[in-house]
Amino acid sequence: MHTVTVTVGSAVGLHARPAGIIAEAAEELGSEVLIALPGEEGVDAASALMIMTLGAGNGA
């Protein structure tokens, strides 16, 4: 499985608008895409709601 590590740079964390953009991009890929915080279980990146449940703040 291919992995990419990124850091949330927004001062307010990963909120609805960027979560929606990520979800749209993940859905267009047609493959399973998971997003997770280190040490936690991944969630479906094609769902903005699931991305927001991560609670990823600035620097995560």
KEPA-850871 format. One record per residue: x, y, z of N, C-alpha, C, O, CB in turn. Coordinates in steps of 0.1 Angstrom, whole numbers, padded with zeros to 4 digits, always signed. Glycine has a CB too. Layout:
XYZXYZXYZXYZXYZ ...
***
This chain:
+0008-0012+0000+0000+0000+0000+0009+0012+0000+0019+0013+0007-0010+0000+0012 +0006+0022-0008+0013+0035-0009+0008+0044+0002-0004+0045+0005+0011+0041-0023 +0018+0050+0009+0014+0060+0020+0021+0073+0017+0032+0074+0012+0018+0054+0033 +0014+0083+0022+0020+0097+0021+0017+0103+0035+0006+0102+0041+0013+0105+0010 +0027+0110+0040+0026+0117+0053+0025+0132+0050+0033+0138+0044+0037+0114+0063 +0014+0138+0056+0013+0153+0054+0010+0159+0068+0007+0152+0078+0001+0156+0045 +0011+0172+0069+0009+0179+0082-0002+0189+0079-0002+0197+0069+0022+0186+0087 -0011+0190+0089-0022+0200+0088-0016+0214+0091-0010+0216+0102-0034+0197+0098 -0016+0223+0082-0010+0236+0083-0020+0247+0088-0015+0258+0092-0004+0240+0071 -0033+0245+0086-0042+0255+0090-0043+0257+0105-0043+0247+0113-0056+0251+0084 -0044+0269+0109-0044+0273+0123-0057+0267+0130-0057+0265+0142-0044+0288+0125 -0067+0265+0122-0080+0260+0128-0081+0245+0126-0092+0239+0130-0092+0267+0122 -0071+0238+0121-0072+0224+0119-0079+0220+0106-0082+0228+0097-0079+0217+0130 -0082+0207+0105-0089+0202+0093-0104+0203+0095-0110+0194+0101-0084+0187+0090 -0110+0213+0089-0124+0216+0091-0132+0212+0079-0126+0206+0070-0126+0231+0094 -0144+0216+0078-0154+0211+0068-0149+0214+0053-0150+0205+0045-0167+0217+0070 -0145+0226+0050-0141+0229+0036-0130+0221+0031-0132+0215+0021-0138+0244+0035 -0118+0220+0038-0108+0212+0033-0111+0197+0033-0107+0189+0025-0095+0214+0040 -0119+0193+0043-0123+0179+0044-0132+0175+0031-0130+0164+0026-0132+0176+0056 -0140+0185+0027-0148+0182+0015-0140+0182+0002-0143+0173-0006-0158+0194+0013 -0130+0190+0001-0121+0190-0010-0113+0176-0011-0112+0170-0021-0111+0201-0010 -0108+0172+0001-0101+0159+0001-0111+0148-0002-0107+0139-0010-0095+0157+0016 -0123+0148+0003-0133+0137+0000-0136+0137-0015-0137+0126-0020-0145+0140+0008 -0138+0148-0021-0141+0148-0036-0129+0142-0043-0131+0134-0052-0143+0163-0040 -0117+0146-0040-0105+0140-0047-0104+0125-0045-0101+0118-0054-0092+0148-0042 -0106+0121-0033-0105+0107-0030-0116+0099-0037-0113+0088-0042-0106+0104-0015 -0128+0104-0038-0139+0097-0045-0136+0096-0060-0139+0086-0066-0152+0105-0043 -0129+0106-0066-0126+0106-0080-0116+0095-0084-0115+0091-0095-0121+0119-0085 -0108+0091-0074-0097+0081-0077-0102+0067-0080-0096+0060-0087-0088+0080-0065 -0114+0064-0074-0120+0051-0077-0113+0040-0069-0115+0028-0072-0119+0048-0091 -0104+0043-0060-0097+0033-0052-0100+0036-0037-0105+0047-0034-0082+0034-0054 -0098+0026-0028-0099+0029-0014-0088+0038-0009-0076+0035-0011-0099+0016-0006 -0092+0049-0003-0082+0058+0003-0086+0060+0018-0097+0063+0021-0083+0072-0005 -0076+0058+0026-0078+0060+0040-0070+0072+0045-0059+0074+0040-0074+0047+0048 -0074+0078+0056-0067+0089+0062-0067+0087+0077-0078+0083+0082-0073+0104+0058 -0056+0089+0083-0055+0086+0098-0045+0095+0104-0036+0100+0098-0052+0072+0100 -0047+0097+0117-0036+0103+0126-0027+0092+0130-0031+0081+0130-0043+0110+0138 -0014+0096+0133-0004+0085+0137-0010+0077+0148-0014+0082+0158+0009+0092+0140 -0008+0064+0147-0012+0054+0157-0027+0052+0158-0032+0044+0167-0008+0060+0170 -0035+0057+0149-0050+0055+0149-0054+0048+0137-0047+0048+0127-0057+0069+0151 -0066+0042+0137-0072+0035+0126-0076+0045+0116-0081+0056+0119-0084+0027+0131 -0075+0042+0103-0078+0051+0092-0093+0051+0090-0101+0042+0093-0072+0046+0079 -0098+0062+0084-0112+0064+0080-0113+0066+0065-0103+0070+0058-0118+0076+0088 -0124+0064+0059-0127+0066+0045-0125+0080+0041-0132+0089+0045-0141+0061+0041 -0115+0083+0033-0112+0096+0028-0122+0102+0019-0122+0114+0015-0098+0097+0022 -0131+0093+0013-0141+0098+0004-0153+0104+0012-0163+0108+0006-0146+0087-0005 -0152+0104+0025-0163+0110+0033-0158+0121+0042-0150+0120+0051-0169+0099+0043 -0163+0133+0038-0159+0145+0046-0163+0144+0061-0155+0148+0069-0166+0158+0040 -0174+0138+0064-0178+0136+0077-0168+0127+0085-0165+0130+0096-0192+0130+0078 -0164+0116+0079-0154+0107+0085-0141+0114+0087-0134+0112+0098-0152+0095+0077 -0137+0123+0078-0124+0130+0079-0125+0139+0091-0116+0140+0099-0121+0138+0066 -0136+0146+0093-0138+0156+0104-0138+0149+0117-0135+0155+0127-0150+0164+0102 -0142+0136+0118-0143+0129+0130-0128+0126+0136-0127+0123+0147-0150+0115+0129 -0118+0128+0127-0104+0126+0132-0100+0136+0142-0092+0134+0151-0095+0126+0120 -0106+0148+0141-0102+0159+0149-0088+0164+0147-0081+0167+0157-0104+0155+0164 -0084+0164+0135-0070+0167+0132-0068+0182+0133-0073+0190+0125-0066+0163+0118 -0060+0186+0143-0057+0200+0145-0045+0205+0138-0038+0197+0132-0056+0203+0160 -0041+0217+0140-0029+0223+0134-0017+0215+0139-0015+0212+0151-0027+0238+0138 -0009+0211+0129+0003+0203+0132+0002+0188+0132+0011+0181+0133+0009+0207+0145 -0011+0184+0131-0013+0169+0132-0009+0163+0119-0010+0151+0117-0028+0166+0134 
***
